[in-house]
Amino acid sequence: MSSLHTGVTFYEEDRAHGPFTIRIGGTSEFVSRIDPDCQRSSPPGQVYLCEGWSNPNALVFETMDAALSAADKVWNIEGFHTSIEKSL
């Protein structure tokens, strides 16, 4: 686990075992869309969620780095604690 990504839990040993999804900490909700430019929110940006471990609407990231970058956006927009999960 690394502290370089505030609010994000992940395991470095999972890095080679993608693809990955982003789960909202302590729930069965997953990120389905990130709109960093949504002006209807203050600060701008909106994160959309879907329910369920095998929900086809959940965003899937091929690499750990892509998942971490997206999880950082979720933190910056909503302040949600997240975890990077190996996709089922």
FIZAVO-214846 format. One record per atom (N, C-alpha, C): residue number from 1; residue in three letters; atom name; x, y, z. Coordinates in steps of 0.02 Angstrom, whole numbers. Layout:
<pt pos="NUM" code="ALA" site="CA" X="X" Y="Y" Z="Z"/>
...
END
This chain:
<pt pos="1" code="MET" site="N" X="43" Y="-59" Z="0"/>
<pt pos="1" code="MET" site="CA" X="0" Y="0" Z="0"/>
<pt pos="1" code="MET" site="C" X="45" Y="62" Z="0"/>
<pt pos="2" code="SER" site="N" X="22" Y="114" Z="-32"/>
<pt pos="2" code="SER" site="CA" X="64" Y="174" Z="-38"/>
<pt pos="2" code="SER" site="C" X="25" Y="236" Z="-15"/>
<pt pos="3" code="SER" site="N" X="61" Y="284" Z="13"/>
<pt pos="3" code="SER" site="CA" X="30" Y="346" Z="36"/>
<pt pos="3" code="SER" site="C" X="36" Y="401" Z="-17"/>
<pt pos="4" code="LEU" site="N" X="62" Y="386" Z="-76"/>
<pt pos="4" code="LEU" site="CA" X="67" Y="436" Z="-129"/>
<pt pos="4" code="LEU" site="C" X="-1" Y="453" Z="-158"/>
<pt pos="5" code="HIS" site="N" X="-50" Y="411" Z="-147"/>
<pt pos="5" code="HIS" site="CA" X="-117" Y="420" Z="-174"/>
<pt pos="5" code="HIS" site="C" X="-166" Y="427" Z="-116"/>
<pt pos="6" code="THR" site="N" X="-179" Y="488" Z="-96"/>
<pt pos="6" code="THR" site="CA" X="-222" Y="502" Z="-38"/>
<pt pos="6" code="THR" site="C" X="-291" Y="471" Z="-47"/>
<pt pos="7" code="GLY" site="N" X="-313" Y="435" Z="4"/>
<pt pos="7" code="GLY" site="CA" X="-380" Y="406" Z="3"/>
<pt pos="7" code="GLY" site="C" X="-387" Y="343" Z="-38"/>
<pt pos="8" code="VAL" site="N" X="-332" Y="318" Z="-67"/>
<pt pos="8" code="VAL" site="CA" X="-335" Y="260" Z="-111"/>
<pt pos="8" code="VAL" site="C" X="-298" Y="202" Z="-79"/>
<pt pos="9" code="THR" site="N" X="-332" Y="145" Z="-74"/>
<pt pos="9" code="THR" site="CA" X="-300" Y="84" Z="-49"/>
<pt pos="9" code="THR" site="C" X="-286" Y="38" Z="-109"/>
<pt pos="10" code="PHE" site="N" X="-226" Y="13" Z="-113"/>
<pt pos="10" code="PHE" site="CA" X="-208" Y="-35" Z="-165"/>
<pt pos="10" code="PHE" site="C" X="-148" Y="-74" Z="-141"/>
<pt pos="11" code="TYR" site="N" X="-136" Y="-130" Z="-174"/>
<pt pos="11" code="TYR" site="CA" X="-80" Y="-172" Z="-156"/>
<pt pos="11" code="TYR" site="C" X="-33" Y="-178" Z="-215"/>
<pt pos="12" code="GLU" site="N" X="28" Y="-157" Z="-204"/>
<pt pos="12" code="GLU" site="CA" X="79" Y="-157" Z="-257"/>
<pt pos="12" code="GLU" site="C" X="86" Y="-226" Z="-289"/>
<pt pos="13" code="GLU" site="N" X="78" Y="-279" Z="-250"/>
<pt pos="13" code="GLU" site="CA" X="86" Y="-347" Z="-277"/>
<pt pos="13" code="GLU" site="C" X="30" Y="-365" Z="-326"/>
<pt pos="14" code="ASP" site="N" X="-24" Y="-327" Z="-328"/>
<pt pos="14" code="ASP" site="CA" X="-78" Y="-338" Z="-377"/>
<pt pos="14" code="ASP" site="C" X="-63" Y="-307" Z="-445"/>
<pt pos="15" code="ARG" site="N" X="-12" Y="-266" Z="-449"/>
<pt pos="15" code="ARG" site="CA" X="2" Y="-226" Z="-509"/>
<pt pos="15" code="ARG" site="C" X="2" Y="-267" Z="-574"/>
<pt pos="16" code="ALA" site="N" X="28" Y="-327" Z="-573"/>
<pt pos="16" code="ALA" site="CA" X="32" Y="-369" Z="-633"/>
<pt pos="16" code="ALA" site="C" X="-30" Y="-413" Z="-643"/>
<pt pos="17" code="HIS" site="N" X="-82" Y="-402" Z="-603"/>
<pt pos="17" code="HIS" site="CA" X="-140" Y="-447" Z="-605"/>
<pt pos="17" code="HIS" site="C" X="-204" Y="-411" Z="-624"/>
<pt pos="18" code="GLY" site="N" X="-200" Y="-364" Z="-670"/>
<pt pos="18" code="GLY" site="CA" X="-259" Y="-326" Z="-692"/>
<pt pos="18" code="GLY" site="C" X="-304" Y="-369" Z="-735"/>
<pt pos="19" code="PRO" site="N" X="-357" Y="-341" Z="-760"/>
<pt pos="19" code="PRO" site="CA" X="-378" Y="-272" Z="-756"/>
<pt pos="19" code="PRO" site="C" X="-406" Y="-254" Z="-687"/>
<pt pos="20" code="PHE" site="N" X="-421" Y="-189" Z="-678"/>
<pt pos="20" code="PHE" site="CA" X="-440" Y="-164" Z="-612"/>
<pt pos="20" code="PHE" site="C" X="-504" Y="-122" Z="-615"/>
<pt pos="21" code="THR" site="N" X="-539" Y="-120" Z="-560"/>
<pt pos="21" code="THR" site="CA" X="-596" Y="-75" Z="-550"/>
<pt pos="21" code="THR" site="C" X="-584" Y="-33" Z="-488"/>
<pt pos="22" code="ILE" site="N" X="-624" Y="19" Z="-479"/>
<pt pos="22" code="ILE" site="CA" X="-617" Y="62" Z="-420"/>
<pt pos="22" code="ILE" site="C" X="-680" Y="55" Z="-379"/>
<pt pos="23" code="ARG" site="N" X="-672" Y="30" Z="-318"/>
<pt pos="23" code="ARG" site="CA" X="-728" Y="21" Z="-272"/>
<pt pos="23" code="ARG" site="C" X="-727" Y="77" Z="-220"/>
<pt pos="24" code="ILE" site="N" X="-787" Y="102" Z="-204"/>
<pt pos="24" code="ILE" site="CA" X="-793" Y="151" Z="-151"/>
<pt pos="24" code="ILE" site="C" X="-783" Y="113" Z="-85"/>
<pt pos="25" code="GLY" site="N" X="-738" Y="138" Z="-43"/>
<pt pos="25" code="GLY" site="CA" X="-718" Y="103" Z="18"/>
<pt pos="25" code="GLY" site="C" X="-777" Y="80" Z="61"/>
<pt pos="26" code="GLY" site="N" X="-776" Y="16" Z="80"/>
<pt pos="26" code="GLY" site="CA" X="-825" Y="-12" Z="126"/>
<pt pos="26" code="GLY" site="C" X="-894" Y="-24" Z="95"/>
<pt pos="27" code="THR" site="N" X="-901" Y="-19" Z="29"/>
<pt pos="27" code="THR" site="CA" X="-965" Y="-29" Z="-3"/>
<pt pos="27" code="THR" site="C" X="-958" Y="-79" Z="-60"/>
<pt pos="28" code="SER" site="N" X="-1014" Y="-92" Z="-93"/>
<pt pos="28" code="SER" site="CA" X="-1012" Y="-132" Z="-155"/>
<pt pos="28" code="SER" site="C" X="-1027" Y="-88" Z="-215"/>
<pt pos="29" code="GLU" site="N" X="-1009" Y="-23" Z="-209"/>
<pt pos="29" code="GLU" site="CA" X="-1018" Y="25" Z="-263"/>
<pt pos="29" code="GLU" site="C" X="-952" Y="36" Z="-299"/>
<pt pos="30" code="PHE" site="N" X="-956" Y="39" Z="-365"/>
<pt pos="30" code="PHE" site="CA" X="-897" Y="47" Z="-407"/>
<pt pos="30" code="PHE" site="C" X="-905" Y="109" Z="-451"/>
<pt pos="31" code="VAL" site="N" X="-849" Y="138" Z="-469"/>
<pt pos="31" code="VAL" site="CA" X="-850" Y="197" Z="-513"/>
<pt pos="31" code="VAL" site="C" X="-870" Y="175" Z="-583"/>
<pt pos="32" code="SER" site="N" X="-921" Y="209" Z="-611"/>
<pt pos="32" code="SER" site="CA" X="-944" Y="193" Z="-678"/>
<pt pos="32" code="SER" site="C" X="-927" Y="249" Z="-728"/>
<pt pos="33" code="ARG" site="N" X="-915" Y="309" Z="-702"/>
<pt pos="33" code="ARG" site="CA" X="-898" Y="365" Z="-747"/>
<pt pos="33" code="ARG" site="C" X="-868" Y="421" Z="-705"/>
<pt pos="34" code="ILE" site="N" X="-820" Y="456" Z="-733"/>
<pt pos="34" code="ILE" site="CA" X="-790" Y="514" Z="-701"/>
<pt pos="34" code="ILE" site="C" X="-795" Y="572" Z="-751"/>
<pt pos="35" code="ASP" site="N" X="-828" Y="625" Z="-730"/>
<pt pos="35" code="ASP" site="CA" X="-834" Y="685" Z="-772"/>
<pt pos="35" code="ASP" site="C" X="-799" Y="742" Z="-735"/>
<pt pos="36" code="PRO" site="N" X="-735" Y="753" Z="-748"/>
<pt pos="36" code="PRO" site="CA" X="-698" Y="804" Z="-712"/>
<pt pos="36" code="PRO" site="C" X="-718" Y="875" Z="-730"/>
<pt pos="37" code="ASP" site="N" X="-756" Y="883" Z="-784"/>
<pt pos="37" code="ASP" site="CA" X="-774" Y="950" Z="-807"/>
<pt pos="37" code="ASP" site="C" X="-846" Y="970" Z="-792"/>
<pt pos="38" code="CYS" site="N" X="-883" Y="929" Z="-756"/>
<pt pos="38" code="CYS" site="CA" X="-953" Y="944" Z="-741"/>
<pt pos="38" code="CYS" site="C" X="-956" Y="1010" Z="-702"/>
<pt pos="39" code="GLN" site="N" X="-989" Y="1059" Z="-731"/>
<pt pos="39" code="GLN" site="CA" X="-993" Y="1126" Z="-699"/>
<pt pos="39" code="GLN" site="C" X="-1052" Y="1132" Z="-651"/>
<pt pos="40" code="ARG" site="N" X="-1095" Y="1082" Z="-648"/>
<pt pos="40" code="ARG" site="CA" X="-1153" Y="1085" Z="-603"/>
<pt pos="40" code="ARG" site="C" X="-1134" Y="1072" Z="-531"/>
<pt pos="41" code="SER" site="N" X="-1074" Y="1051" Z="-520"/>
<pt pos="41" code="SER" site="CA" X="-1050" Y="1035" Z="-453"/>
<pt pos="41" code="SER" site="C" X="-1001" Y="1089" Z="-430"/>
<pt pos="42" code="SER" site="N" X="-993" Y="1093" Z="-365"/>
<pt pos="42" code="SER" site="CA" X="-945" Y="1140" Z="-338"/>
<pt pos="42" code="SER" site="C" X="-904" Y="1105" Z="-285"/>
<pt pos="43" code="PRO" site="N" X="-840" Y="1094" Z="-295"/>
<pt pos="43" code="PRO" site="CA" X="-800" Y="1112" Z="-353"/>
<pt pos="43" code="PRO" site="C" X="-822" Y="1071" Z="-414"/>
<pt pos="44" code="PRO" site="N" X="-802" Y="1092" Z="-474"/>
<pt pos="44" code="PRO" site="CA" X="-823" Y="1057" Z="-535"/>
<pt pos="44" code="PRO" site="C" X="-801" Y="984" Z="-534"/>
<pt pos="45" code="GLY" site="N" X="-842" Y="943" Z="-565"/>
<pt pos="45" code="GLY" site="CA" X="-827" Y="871" Z="-571"/>
<pt pos="45" code="GLY" site="C" X="-882" Y="830" Z="-539"/>
<pt pos="46" code="GLN" site="N" X="-892" Y="770" Z="-567"/>
<pt pos="46" code="GLN" site="CA" X="-942" Y="724" Z="-540"/>
<pt pos="46" code="GLN" site="C" X="-919" Y="653" Z="-552"/>
<pt pos="47" code="VAL" site="N" X="-933" Y="610" Z="-502"/>
<pt pos="47" code="VAL" site="CA" X="-917" Y="540" Z="-507"/>
<pt pos="47" code="VAL" site="C" X="-982" Y="501" Z="-505"/>
<pt pos="48" code="TYR" site="N" X="-991" Y="456" Z="-552"/>
<pt pos="48" code="TYR" site="CA" X="-1051" Y="414" Z="-556"/>
<pt pos="48" code="TYR" site="C" X="-1033" Y="344" Z="-531"/>
<pt pos="49" code="LEU" site="N" X="-1081" Y="313" Z="-497"/>
<pt pos="49" code="LEU" site="CA" X="-1069" Y="248" Z="-466"/>
<pt pos="49" code="LEU" site="C" X="-1120" Y="196" Z="-491"/>
<pt pos="50" code="CYS" site="N" X="-1101" Y="133" Z="-486"/>
<pt pos="50" code="CYS" site="CA" X="-1147" Y="78" Z="-500"/>
<pt pos="50" code="CYS" site="C" X="-1139" Y="27" Z="-444"/>
<pt pos="51" code="GLU" site="N" X="-1189" Y="-13" Z="-434"/>
<pt pos="51" code="GLU" site="CA" X="-1192" Y="-61" Z="-378"/>
<pt pos="51" code="GLU" site="C" X="-1174" Y="-131" Z="-404"/>
<pt pos="52" code="GLY" site="N" X="-1133" Y="-167" Z="-366"/>
<pt pos="52" code="GLY" site="CA" X="-1121" Y="-237" Z="-380"/>
<pt pos="52" code="GLY" site="C" X="-1052" Y="-254" Z="-406"/>
<pt pos="53" code="TRP" site="N" X="-1026" Y="-310" Z="-382"/>
<pt pos="53" code="TRP" site="CA" X="-958" Y="-331" Z="-398"/>
<pt pos="53" code="TRP" site="C" X="-949" Y="-348" Z="-471"/>
<pt pos="54" code="SER" site="N" X="-1000" Y="-372" Z="-505"/>
<pt pos="54" code="SER" site="CA" X="-991" Y="-390" Z="-575"/>
<pt pos="54" code="SER" site="C" X="-1035" Y="-348" Z="-621"/>
<pt pos="55" code="ASN" site="N" X="-1047" Y="-286" Z="-601"/>
<pt pos="55" code="ASN" site="CA" X="-1088" Y="-241" Z="-640"/>
<pt pos="55" code="ASN" site="C" X="-1050" Y="-221" Z="-703"/>
<pt pos="56" code="PRO" site="N" X="-1080" Y="-233" Z="-762"/>
<pt pos="56" code="PRO" site="CA" X="-1045" Y="-217" Z="-824"/>
<pt pos="56" code="PRO" site="C" X="-1035" Y="-141" Z="-835"/>
<pt pos="57" code="ASN" site="N" X="-1068" Y="-100" Z="-796"/>
<pt pos="57" code="ASN" site="CA" X="-1060" Y="-27" Z="-803"/>
<pt pos="57" code="ASN" site="C" X="-999" Y="0" Z="-767"/>
<pt pos="58" code="ALA" site="N" X="-967" Y="-40" Z="-725"/>
<pt pos="58" code="ALA" site="CA" X="-908" Y="-18" Z="-689"/>
<pt pos="58" code="ALA" site="C" X="-851" Y="-6" Z="-738"/>
<pt pos="59" code="LEU" site="N" X="-815" Y="49" Z="-728"/>
<pt pos="59" code="LEU" site="CA" X="-756" Y="63" Z="-769"/>
<pt pos="59" code="LEU" site="C" X="-704" Y="9" Z="-756"/>
<pt pos="60" code="VAL" site="N" X="-670" Y="-12" Z="-808"/>
<pt pos="60" code="VAL" site="CA" X="-616" Y="-61" Z="-803"/>
<pt pos="60" code="VAL" site="C" X="-553" Y="-29" Z="-830"/>
<pt pos="61" code="PHE" site="N" X="-499" Y="-36" Z="-792"/>
<pt pos="61" code="PHE" site="CA" X="-435" Y="-7" Z="-810"/>
<pt pos="61" code="PHE" site="C" X="-385" Y="-63" Z="-822"/>
<pt pos="62" code="GLU" site="N" X="-351" Y="-61" Z="-878"/>
<pt pos="62" code="GLU" site="CA" X="-305" Y="-114" Z="-897"/>
<pt pos="62" code="GLU" site="C" X="-242" Y="-115" Z="-854"/>
<pt pos="63" code="THR" site="N" X="-222" Y="-56" Z="-828"/>
<pt pos="63" code="THR" site="CA" X="-161" Y="-53" Z="-789"/>
<pt pos="63" code="THR" site="C" X="-174" Y="-23" Z="-720"/>
<pt pos="64" code="MET" site="N" X="-131" Y="-39" Z="-674"/>
<pt pos="64" code="MET" site="CA" X="-136" Y="-11" Z="-607"/>
<pt pos="64" code="MET" site="C" X="-126" Y="65" Z="-610"/>
<pt pos="65" code="ASP" site="N" X="-80" Y="88" Z="-651"/>
<pt pos="65" code="ASP" site="CA" X="-68" Y="160" Z="-656"/>
<pt pos="65" code="ASP" site="C" X="-130" Y="198" Z="-680"/>
<pt pos="66" code="ALA" site="N" X="-166" Y="171" Z="-728"/>
<pt pos="66" code="ALA" site="CA" X="-227" Y="203" Z="-752"/>
<pt pos="66" code="ALA" site="C" X="-280" Y="204" Z="-697"/>
<pt pos="67" code="ALA" site="N" X="-285" Y="149" Z="-660"/>
<pt pos="67" code="ALA" site="CA" X="-334" Y="146" Z="-605"/>
<pt pos="67" code="ALA" site="C" X="-316" Y="195" Z="-550"/>
<pt pos="68" code="LEU" site="N" X="-252" Y="202" Z="-534"/>
<pt pos="68" code="LEU" site="CA" X="-230" Y="249" Z="-483"/>
<pt pos="68" code="LEU" site="C" X="-243" Y="321" Z="-504"/>
<pt pos="69" code="SER" site="N" X="-231" Y="336" Z="-566"/>
<pt pos="69" code="SER" site="CA" X="-244" Y="403" Z="-591"/>
<pt pos="69" code="SER" site="C" X="-319" Y="420" Z="-585"/>
<pt pos="70" code="ALA" site="N" X="-362" Y="373" Z="-603"/>
<pt pos="70" code="ALA" site="CA" X="-434" Y="384" Z="-598"/>
<pt pos="70" code="ALA" site="C" X="-455" Y="389" Z="-525"/>
<pt pos="71" code="ALA" site="N" X="-427" Y="347" Z="-481"/>
<pt pos="71" code="ALA" site="CA" X="-444" Y="350" Z="-410"/>
<pt pos="71" code="ALA" site="C" X="-423" Y="416" Z="-380"/>
<pt pos="72" code="ASP" site="N" X="-367" Y="443" Z="-402"/>
<pt pos="72" code="ASP" site="CA" X="-346" Y="510" Z="-379"/>
<pt pos="72" code="ASP" site="C" X="-397" Y="563" Z="-399"/>
<pt pos="73" code="LYS" site="N" X="-425" Y="557" Z="-459"/>
<pt pos="73" code="LYS" site="CA" X="-477" Y="604" Z="-481"/>
<pt pos="73" code="LYS" site="C" X="-540" Y="597" Z="-438"/>
<pt pos="74" code="VAL" site="N" X="-558" Y="535" Z="-421"/>
<pt pos="74" code="VAL" site="CA" X="-616" Y="524" Z="-378"/>
<pt pos="74" code="VAL" site="C" X="-605" Y="559" Z="-311"/>
<pt pos="75" code="TRP" site="N" X="-546" Y="552" Z="-283"/>
<pt pos="75" code="TRP" site="CA" X="-529" Y="584" Z="-219"/>
<pt pos="75" code="TRP" site="C" X="-534" Y="660" Z="-226"/>
<pt pos="76" code="ASN" site="N" X="-506" Y="687" Z="-279"/>
<pt pos="76" code="ASN" site="CA" X="-505" Y="760" Z="-289"/>
<pt pos="76" code="ASN" site="C" X="-575" Y="788" Z="-300"/>
<pt pos="77" code="ILE" site="N" X="-618" Y="751" Z="-333"/>
<pt pos="77" code="ILE" site="CA" X="-685" Y="775" Z="-348"/>
<pt pos="77" code="ILE" site="C" X="-732" Y="765" Z="-289"/>
<pt pos="78" code="GLU" site="N" X="-734" Y="704" Z="-262"/>
<pt pos="78" code="GLU" site="CA" X="-784" Y="687" Z="-211"/>
<pt pos="78" code="GLU" site="C" X="-757" Y="676" Z="-141"/>
<pt pos="79" code="GLY" site="N" X="-692" Y="662" Z="-136"/>
<pt pos="79" code="GLY" site="CA" X="-664" Y="647" Z="-71"/>
<pt pos="79" code="GLY" site="C" X="-681" Y="577" Z="-46"/>
<pt pos="80" code="PHE" site="N" X="-701" Y="533" Z="-93"/>
<pt pos="80" code="PHE" site="CA" X="-717" Y="463" Z="-75"/>
<pt pos="80" code="PHE" site="C" X="-654" Y="423" Z="-65"/>
<pt pos="81" code="HIS" site="N" X="-652" Y="385" Z="-11"/>
<pt pos="81" code="HIS" site="CA" X="-600" Y="336" Z="-2"/>
<pt pos="81" code="HIS" site="C" X="-615" Y="279" Z="-50"/>
<pt pos="82" code="THR" site="N" X="-564" Y="255" Z="-85"/>
<pt pos="82" code="THR" site="CA" X="-575" Y="203" Z="-135"/>
<pt pos="82" code="THR" site="C" X="-523" Y="148" Z="-126"/>
<pt pos="83" code="SER" site="N" X="-538" Y="91" Z="-158"/>
<pt pos="83" code="SER" site="CA" X="-488" Y="38" Z="-162"/>
<pt pos="83" code="SER" site="C" X="-486" Y="13" Z="-233"/>
<pt pos="84" code="ILE" site="N" X="-426" Y="-2" Z="-255"/>
<pt pos="84" code="ILE" site="CA" X="-415" Y="-31" Z="-322"/>
<pt pos="84" code="ILE" site="C" X="-424" Y="-106" Z="-314"/>
<pt pos="85" code="GLU" site="N" X="-471" Y="-134" Z="-352"/>
<pt pos="85" code="GLU" site="CA" X="-487" Y="-205" Z="-347"/>
<pt pos="85" code="GLU" site="C" X="-470" Y="-239" Z="-413"/>
<pt pos="86" code="LYS" site="N" X="-447" Y="-301" Z="-409"/>
<pt pos="86" code="LYS" site="CA" X="-438" Y="-341" Z="-469"/>
<pt pos="86" code="LYS" site="C" X="-508" Y="-353" Z="-497"/>
<pt pos="87" code="SER" site="N" X="-516" Y="-342" Z="-561"/>
<pt pos="87" code="SER" site="CA" X="-581" Y="-350" Z="-594"/>
<pt pos="87" code="SER" site="C" X="-599" Y="-424" Z="-598"/>
<pt pos="88" code="LEU" site="N" X="-662" Y="-439" Z="-585"/>
<pt pos="88" code="LEU" site="CA" X="-685" Y="-509" Z="-588"/>
<pt pos="88" code="LEU" site="C" X="-701" Y="-529" Z="-658"/>
END
